[in-house]
Amino acid sequence: MRAQDVRDMSPDQLDDKLAELKKEQFNLRFQKATGQLENTARVRQVRRDIARVRTIAVEKQAQQKSADTASS
């Protein structure tokens, strides 16, 4: 997942994507615990994607707040 793709998402889409990634992370942890995980690199990718989505969501919230205070 590229940062530009995430930046193009709306706040609702970001929330949905974050929930999807958290669910995938949960499933990957279970697979690892039971010894069924084949692609161990995916754990790292998902963790970084979660961080990327959260970071961009916070940036968008900050932009929204600064726009709201500037218009007041």
N, C-alpha and C positions, 0 to 999 in steps of 0.2 A: 504494500500500500504506500503510495507516494503522498507526501505532505500536501501537494497541490490538489490532489483528489479529495483529501479531507477538508481542505479550506473551501472547496466548492460546495460542501454540504451545508444544509440548513441546521440550526440548533436541534430540531427534532430528529433529523437524520443522524446527527452526531450522537444523540442519546441512544437511538436504536442500534447504531454501529457499536457503541461502547457496551451495550447489553449483550450483543451478539459475541463480541470478543471475550467478554468475561465468561460467558457460557462455554465458549471454546476452550478457554484457559482452564476452567473447571474440569472439562472432559479430558483434556490433555494430562492434568494432574492425576486423575483417576487411572488413565491408561499407563502412566509412568509407575504408579503405585502397584498396579497389577502385572507389570512387566509386558504390557501389550503395545507400548509406544514404539513405533518404528522410526518416525522422523523426529529425532530429538531437537533438531534445529528449529522446528516449528514453535516450540515453547518460547524460545528467545524472540522469534518474530512476533508472536502474539503479544508478549509482554511489551515489546517496543511499540507495537501498534496501539496498544492501550494507552501508553504514555503519550504517543503522538496525538491521539484523539482528545485526551484530557487537556493537553497543552493548548491545542487549537481552540477547544471549547472555552477555556479560561480567557484566551486572547479575545475571542469574539464577545464574551461577556464584558470584558474590560472596555472594548470598543463601544459596546452598546451603552454602558454606563457613562462613558465620557461624552458620547453623543447626546445622551439624555440631559446631562448637566450643562452642556454647552448650549442646548436649545432652551433651557430654562431661564 
